[in-house]
Amino acid sequence: MMLNKALECNTVYLLLGGNLGSREENLKRAIALLDEKIGKVISVSSLYETAAWGKTDQPAFLNQAVALQTNLSALEVLDRALSIEGELGRIRKDKWGERLIDIDLILFGNEIIHVPDKLQVPHPHMQNRKFVMEPLAEIAPDVVHPVLGETILSIFLHIKDPLEVKKL
C-alpha cells in the first residue's frame, strides 16, 4: 500500500512593486492572484513609496512585501509570478524601467538557490536596497538571511542605501 506523502511547505517572501497605472490596485490584484495561484498569503506589509531606483527619470514606485506558504518549488513560484505579471499587463522592456507590476522572489524558506540566468535566492541585491528591506523587516524581522546569517531587521537597520522610503 502506498502512503501519500505531504509535500513540503515553504514560506516564500516576495516584493511587489509598480509605478504605472493604479499602483495600489495593481498590488491588490497581484496579491489576490498570488493567493490563488501560488500559495496562501500569510502576511502583507504596509505600502511604501520610493523614487525609482536605477533609472530615475520615471514615476515613483509603490512597494509591498508579501509572505506566503506554498508547496511549489522556487522555479514554479518564479514561473507563476511571471505569469501573474503578464496577466496584469506587464510588458518587459527596460531592466529598471516603468512597470505596472513587478514581483520579485526575495527569499524561499532558508534555501540558497542559483539557476544561472534564471533565479538567484536570496535575491542578490536585497541587502543593499532599502525599498526591499524596509517592507520585509515589517513582516519578517526575525527571519535570518541564509547567506549573511543576520536577521532581516538587523540588515535593514545597518543599510547604507540613501534612497528615501516613505511608509504610507
C-alpha positions, 0 to 999 in steps of 0.5 A: 500500500502506498502512503501519500506523502505531504509535500513540503511547505515553504514560506516564500517572501516576495516584493511587489512593486509598480509605478504605472497605472493604479499602483495600489490596485495593481498590488491588490490584484497581484496579491489576490492572484498570488493567493490563488495561484501560488500559495496562501498569503500569510502576511502583507506589509504596509505600502511604501513609496520610493523614487525609482531606483536605477533609472530615475527619470520615471514615476515613483514606485509603490512597494509591498512585501508579501509572505506566503506558504506554498508547496511549489518549488522556487522555479514554479513560484518564479514561473507563476509570478511571471505569469501573474505579471503578464496577466496584469499587463506587464510588458518587459522592456527596460531592466529598471524601467516603468512597470505596472507590476513587478514581483520579485522572489526575495527569499524561499524558506532558508534555501540558497538557490542559483539557476544561472540566468534564471533565479538567484535566492536570496535575491542578490541585491536585497541587502543593499536596497532599502525599498526591499528591506524596509517592507520585509523587516515589517513582516519578517524581522526575525527571519535570518538571511541564509547567506549573511546569517543576520536577521532581516531587521538587523540588515535593514537597520545597518543599510547604507542605501540613501534612497528615501522610503516613505511608509504610507 
